[in-house]
Amino acid sequence: MVIVTDKAKDKIESLVKDAGLDNSYFLRVSVKGGGCSGLSYNLDFDNEEKPGDQFFEDKGIRMALDMKSFLYLAGTELDFSDGLNGKGFNFHNPNASRTCGCGESFSV
């Protein structure tokens, strides 16, 4: 399961509203090969279930993870920062053994 902070929840809800998406959309959280540490995080809105999707909900945010991503992201906290040190979504992943300086990729 991915845990969503209050700041991330507010930003996700704002993005959904700005994009004019209806209740059929959910947040797809995934891991892809690439980035300077080997694996990178990916967020997108989707409204189509795929075989093997695992669905979770936290703070009213419905999320889908494919099985591979679920194995890498179990217990991860999704946060949002809009401070001077960077703006965007941040993943606090207890499964990562190493992360890059920008926080967008990791390895296990």
Rosetta constraint file for C-alpha pairs under 8 A:
AtomPair CA 1 CA 56 HARMONIC 6.34 0.50
AtomPair CA 1 CA 70 HARMONIC 7.42 0.50
AtomPair CA 1 CA 73 HARMONIC 7.36 0.50
AtomPair CA 1 CA 74 HARMONIC 5.10 0.50
AtomPair CA 1 CA 75 HARMONIC 5.58 0.50
AtomPair CA 1 CA 76 HARMONIC 7.19 0.50
AtomPair CA 2 CA 56 HARMONIC 7.60 0.50
AtomPair CA 2 CA 58 HARMONIC 7.68 0.50
AtomPair CA 2 CA 73 HARMONIC 6.83 0.50
AtomPair CA 2 CA 74 HARMONIC 6.26 0.50
AtomPair CA 2 CA 75 HARMONIC 5.63 0.50
AtomPair CA 2 CA 76 HARMONIC 5.03 0.50
AtomPair CA 2 CA 77 HARMONIC 5.76 0.50
AtomPair CA 2 CA 78 HARMONIC 6.84 0.50
AtomPair CA 3 CA 58 HARMONIC 6.21 0.50
AtomPair CA 3 CA 75 HARMONIC 6.90 0.50
AtomPair CA 3 CA 76 HARMONIC 6.16 0.50
AtomPair CA 3 CA 77 HARMONIC 4.58 0.50
AtomPair CA 3 CA 78 HARMONIC 6.00 0.50
AtomPair CA 4 CA 8 HARMONIC 6.04 0.50
AtomPair CA 4 CA 9 HARMONIC 6.23 0.50
AtomPair CA 4 CA 58 HARMONIC 6.10 0.50
AtomPair CA 4 CA 59 HARMONIC 6.85 0.50
AtomPair CA 4 CA 61 HARMONIC 7.76 0.50
AtomPair CA 4 CA 77 HARMONIC 5.88 0.50
AtomPair CA 4 CA 78 HARMONIC 4.94 0.50
AtomPair CA 4 CA 79 HARMONIC 6.38 0.50
AtomPair CA 5 CA 9 HARMONIC 6.16 0.50
AtomPair CA 5 CA 77 HARMONIC 7.12 0.50
AtomPair CA 5 CA 78 HARMONIC 6.26 0.50
AtomPair CA 5 CA 79 HARMONIC 5.30 0.50
AtomPair CA 5 CA 80 HARMONIC 7.66 0.50
AtomPair CA 6 CA 10 HARMONIC 6.20 0.50
AtomPair CA 6 CA 59 HARMONIC 7.83 0.50
AtomPair CA 6 CA 79 HARMONIC 7.80 0.50
AtomPair CA 7 CA 11 HARMONIC 6.30 0.50
AtomPair CA 7 CA 79 HARMONIC 6.36 0.50
AtomPair CA 7 CA 80 HARMONIC 5.49 0.50
AtomPair CA 7 CA 81 HARMONIC 7.49 0.50
AtomPair CA 8 CA 12 HARMONIC 6.04 0.50
AtomPair CA 8 CA 78 HARMONIC 6.53 0.50
AtomPair CA 8 CA 79 HARMONIC 4.86 0.50
AtomPair CA 8 CA 80 HARMONIC 4.63 0.50
AtomPair CA 8 CA 89 HARMONIC 7.10 0.50
AtomPair CA 9 CA 13 HARMONIC 6.12 0.50
AtomPair CA 9 CA 59 HARMONIC 7.04 0.50
AtomPair CA 9 CA 61 HARMONIC 6.85 0.50
AtomPair CA 10 CA 14 HARMONIC 6.16 0.50
AtomPair CA 11 CA 15 HARMONIC 6.16 0.50
AtomPair CA 11 CA 80 HARMONIC 7.24 0.50
AtomPair CA 12 CA 16 HARMONIC 6.19 0.50
AtomPair CA 13 CA 17 HARMONIC 6.19 0.50
AtomPair CA 14 CA 18 HARMONIC 6.06 0.50
AtomPair CA 15 CA 19 HARMONIC 6.05 0.50
AtomPair CA 16 CA 20 HARMONIC 6.16 0.50
AtomPair CA 16 CA 21 HARMONIC 5.44 0.50
AtomPair CA 16 CA 22 HARMONIC 7.89 0.50
AtomPair CA 17 CA 21 HARMONIC 6.41 0.50
AtomPair CA 21 CA 25 HARMONIC 6.55 0.50
AtomPair CA 24 CA 47 HARMONIC 5.60 0.50
AtomPair CA 25 CA 45 HARMONIC 6.23 0.50
AtomPair CA 25 CA 46 HARMONIC 5.35 0.50
AtomPair CA 25 CA 47 HARMONIC 4.39 0.50
AtomPair CA 26 CA 45 HARMONIC 5.63 0.50
AtomPair CA 26 CA 46 HARMONIC 5.58 0.50
AtomPair CA 26 CA 47 HARMONIC 6.16 0.50
AtomPair CA 26 CA 61 HARMONIC 7.44 0.50
AtomPair CA 26 CA 62 HARMONIC 5.29 0.50
AtomPair CA 26 CA 63 HARMONIC 5.59 0.50
AtomPair CA 26 CA 64 HARMONIC 7.03 0.50
AtomPair CA 27 CA 43 HARMONIC 6.86 0.50
AtomPair CA 27 CA 44 HARMONIC 5.85 0.50
AtomPair CA 27 CA 45 HARMONIC 4.72 0.50
AtomPair CA 27 CA 46 HARMONIC 6.35 0.50
AtomPair CA 27 CA 61 HARMONIC 7.42 0.50
AtomPair CA 27 CA 62 HARMONIC 6.20 0.50
AtomPair CA 27 CA 63 HARMONIC 4.63 0.50
AtomPair CA 27 CA 64 HARMONIC 6.29 0.50
AtomPair CA 28 CA 42 HARMONIC 7.95 0.50
AtomPair CA 28 CA 43 HARMONIC 5.73 0.50
AtomPair CA 28 CA 44 HARMONIC 5.21 0.50
AtomPair CA 28 CA 45 HARMONIC 5.74 0.50
AtomPair CA 28 CA 46 HARMONIC 6.21 0.50
AtomPair CA 28 CA 63 HARMONIC 5.64 0.50
AtomPair CA 28 CA 64 HARMONIC 4.84 0.50
AtomPair CA 28 CA 65 HARMONIC 6.11 0.50
AtomPair CA 29 CA 41 HARMONIC 7.52 0.50
AtomPair CA 29 CA 42 HARMONIC 5.89 0.50
AtomPair CA 29 CA 43 HARMONIC 4.90 0.50
AtomPair CA 29 CA 44 HARMONIC 6.83 0.50
AtomPair CA 29 CA 63 HARMONIC 6.76 0.50
AtomPair CA 29 CA 64 HARMONIC 6.23 0.50
AtomPair CA 29 CA 65 HARMONIC 5.46 0.50
AtomPair CA 29 CA 69 HARMONIC 7.61 0.50
AtomPair CA 30 CA 41 HARMONIC 5.99 0.50
AtomPair CA 30 CA 42 HARMONIC 5.08 0.50
AtomPair CA 30 CA 43 HARMONIC 6.54 0.50
AtomPair CA 30 CA 65 HARMONIC 5.95 0.50
AtomPair CA 30 CA 66 HARMONIC 6.91 0.50
AtomPair CA 30 CA 69 HARMONIC 5.16 0.50
AtomPair CA 30 CA 70 HARMONIC 7.81 0.50
AtomPair CA 31 CA 39 HARMONIC 6.46 0.50
AtomPair CA 31 CA 40 HARMONIC 5.60 0.50
AtomPair CA 31 CA 41 HARMONIC 4.81 0.50
AtomPair CA 31 CA 42 HARMONIC 5.92 0.50
AtomPair CA 31 CA 68 HARMONIC 7.74 0.50
AtomPair CA 31 CA 69 HARMONIC 5.15 0.50
AtomPair CA 31 CA 72 HARMONIC 7.51 0.50
AtomPair CA 32 CA 39 HARMONIC 5.65 0.50
AtomPair CA 32 CA 40 HARMONIC 5.32 0.50
AtomPair CA 32 CA 41 HARMONIC 6.47 0.50
AtomPair CA 32 CA 42 HARMONIC 7.05 0.50
AtomPair CA 33 CA 38 HARMONIC 5.97 0.50
AtomPair CA 33 CA 39 HARMONIC 4.55 0.50
AtomPair CA 33 CA 40 HARMONIC 6.16 0.50
AtomPair CA 34 CA 38 HARMONIC 4.95 0.50
AtomPair CA 34 CA 39 HARMONIC 4.96 0.50
AtomPair CA 34 CA 40 HARMONIC 5.74 0.50
AtomPair CA 34 CA 105 HARMONIC 7.57 0.50
AtomPair CA 35 CA 39 HARMONIC 5.80 0.50
AtomPair CA 35 CA 40 HARMONIC 5.51 0.50
AtomPair CA 35 CA 104 HARMONIC 7.31 0.50
AtomPair CA 35 CA 105 HARMONIC 5.30 0.50
AtomPair CA 35 CA 106 HARMONIC 7.75 0.50
AtomPair CA 36 CA 100 HARMONIC 6.50 0.50
AtomPair CA 36 CA 105 HARMONIC 6.42 0.50
AtomPair CA 36 CA 106 HARMONIC 7.81 0.50
AtomPair CA 37 CA 98 HARMONIC 7.23 0.50
AtomPair CA 37 CA 99 HARMONIC 6.31 0.50
AtomPair CA 37 CA 100 HARMONIC 5.92 0.50
AtomPair CA 37 CA 105 HARMONIC 5.43 0.50
AtomPair CA 37 CA 106 HARMONIC 4.84 0.50
AtomPair CA 37 CA 107 HARMONIC 5.54 0.50
AtomPair CA 38 CA 105 HARMONIC 6.72 0.50
AtomPair CA 38 CA 106 HARMONIC 6.21 0.50
AtomPair CA 38 CA 107 HARMONIC 5.77 0.50
AtomPair CA 39 CA 105 HARMONIC 5.29 0.50
AtomPair CA 39 CA 106 HARMONIC 5.30 0.50
AtomPair CA 39 CA 107 HARMONIC 5.97 0.50
AtomPair CA 40 CA 104 HARMONIC 5.78 0.50
AtomPair CA 40 CA 105 HARMONIC 4.09 0.50
AtomPair CA 40 CA 106 HARMONIC 6.30 0.50
AtomPair CA 41 CA 104 HARMONIC 6.12 0.50
AtomPair CA 41 CA 105 HARMONIC 6.32 0.50
AtomPair CA 49 CA 53 HARMONIC 6.65 0.50
AtomPair CA 50 CA 66 HARMONIC 7.87 0.50
AtomPair CA 52 CA 66 HARMONIC 5.91 0.50
AtomPair CA 52 CA 67 HARMONIC 6.05 0.50
AtomPair CA 53 CA 64 HARMONIC 5.97 0.50
AtomPair CA 53 CA 65 HARMONIC 5.51 0.50
AtomPair CA 53 CA 66 HARMONIC 4.54 0.50
AtomPair CA 53 CA 67 HARMONIC 6.38 0.50
AtomPair CA 54 CA 64 HARMONIC 5.52 0.50
AtomPair CA 54 CA 65 HARMONIC 5.18 0.50
AtomPair CA 54 CA 66 HARMONIC 6.04 0.50
AtomPair CA 54 CA 67 HARMONIC 6.70 0.50
AtomPair CA 54 CA 70 HARMONIC 7.50 0.50
AtomPair CA 55 CA 62 HARMONIC 7.13 0.50
AtomPair CA 55 CA 63 HARMONIC 5.63 0.50
AtomPair CA 55 CA 64 HARMONIC 4.56 0.50
AtomPair CA 55 CA 65 HARMONIC 6.53 0.50
AtomPair CA 56 CA 62 HARMONIC 5.90 0.50
AtomPair CA 56 CA 63 HARMONIC 5.26 0.50
AtomPair CA 56 CA 64 HARMONIC 6.49 0.50
AtomPair CA 57 CA 61 HARMONIC 5.33 0.50
AtomPair CA 57 CA 62 HARMONIC 4.38 0.50
AtomPair CA 57 CA 63 HARMONIC 5.94 0.50
AtomPair CA 58 CA 62 HARMONIC 6.81 0.50
AtomPair CA 65 CA 69 HARMONIC 5.91 0.50
AtomPair CA 65 CA 70 HARMONIC 5.62 0.50
AtomPair CA 66 CA 70 HARMONIC 6.09 0.50
AtomPair CA 67 CA 71 HARMONIC 6.43 0.50
AtomPair CA 68 CA 72 HARMONIC 6.80 0.50
AtomPair CA 69 CA 73 HARMONIC 5.95 0.50
AtomPair CA 70 CA 74 HARMONIC 5.63 0.50
AtomPair CA 72 CA 95 HARMONIC 6.50 0.50
AtomPair CA 72 CA 96 HARMONIC 7.99 0.50
AtomPair CA 72 CA 108 HARMONIC 7.96 0.50
AtomPair CA 73 CA 93 HARMONIC 6.54 0.50
AtomPair CA 73 CA 95 HARMONIC 7.02 0.50
AtomPair CA 74 CA 95 HARMONIC 7.69 0.50
AtomPair CA 75 CA 93 HARMONIC 6.95 0.50
AtomPair CA 75 CA 94 HARMONIC 6.71 0.50
AtomPair CA 76 CA 91 HARMONIC 6.59 0.50
AtomPair CA 76 CA 92 HARMONIC 5.56 0.50
AtomPair CA 76 CA 93 HARMONIC 4.43 0.50
AtomPair CA 76 CA 94 HARMONIC 6.27 0.50
AtomPair CA 76 CA 95 HARMONIC 7.88 0.50
AtomPair CA 77 CA 91 HARMONIC 5.78 0.50
AtomPair CA 77 CA 92 HARMONIC 5.02 0.50
AtomPair CA 77 CA 93 HARMONIC 6.50 0.50
AtomPair CA 78 CA 89 HARMONIC 6.83 0.50
AtomPair CA 78 CA 90 HARMONIC 5.87 0.50
AtomPair CA 78 CA 91 HARMONIC 4.89 0.50
AtomPair CA 78 CA 92 HARMONIC 6.53 0.50
AtomPair CA 79 CA 89 HARMONIC 5.61 0.50
AtomPair CA 79 CA 90 HARMONIC 5.06 0.50
AtomPair CA 79 CA 91 HARMONIC 6.36 0.50
AtomPair CA 79 CA 92 HARMONIC 7.72 0.50
AtomPair CA 80 CA 87 HARMONIC 7.46 0.50
AtomPair CA 80 CA 88 HARMONIC 5.55 0.50
AtomPair CA 80 CA 89 HARMONIC 4.33 0.50
AtomPair CA 80 CA 90 HARMONIC 5.79 0.50
AtomPair CA 81 CA 86 HARMONIC 6.81 0.50
AtomPair CA 81 CA 87 HARMONIC 5.18 0.50
AtomPair CA 81 CA 88 HARMONIC 5.47 0.50
AtomPair CA 81 CA 89 HARMONIC 6.40 0.50
AtomPair CA 81 CA 90 HARMONIC 7.24 0.50
AtomPair CA 82 CA 86 HARMONIC 6.39 0.50
AtomPair CA 82 CA 87 HARMONIC 4.32 0.50
AtomPair CA 82 CA 88 HARMONIC 6.41 0.50
AtomPair CA 83 CA 87 HARMONIC 6.10 0.50
AtomPair CA 90 CA 103 HARMONIC 6.92 0.50
AtomPair CA 90 CA 104 HARMONIC 7.72 0.50
AtomPair CA 91 CA 103 HARMONIC 7.42 0.50
AtomPair CA 91 CA 104 HARMONIC 7.96 0.50
AtomPair CA 95 CA 108 HARMONIC 6.32 0.50
AtomPair CA 96 CA 106 HARMONIC 5.98 0.50
AtomPair CA 96 CA 107 HARMONIC 5.55 0.50
AtomPair CA 96 CA 108 HARMONIC 4.77 0.50
AtomPair CA 97 CA 106 HARMONIC 7.42 0.50
AtomPair CA 97 CA 107 HARMONIC 5.85 0.50
AtomPair CA 97 CA 108 HARMONIC 4.85 0.50
AtomPair CA 98 CA 106 HARMONIC 5.53 0.50
AtomPair CA 98 CA 107 HARMONIC 5.31 0.50
AtomPair CA 98 CA 108 HARMONIC 6.78 0.50
AtomPair CA 99 CA 103 HARMONIC 5.99 0.50
AtomPair CA 99 CA 104 HARMONIC 7.70 0.50
AtomPair CA 99 CA 105 HARMONIC 5.85 0.50
AtomPair CA 99 CA 106 HARMONIC 4.16 0.50
AtomPair CA 99 CA 107 HARMONIC 6.47 0.50
AtomPair CA 100 CA 104 HARMONIC 6.80 0.50
AtomPair CA 100 CA 105 HARMONIC 5.72 0.50
AtomPair CA 100 CA 106 HARMONIC 6.21 0.50
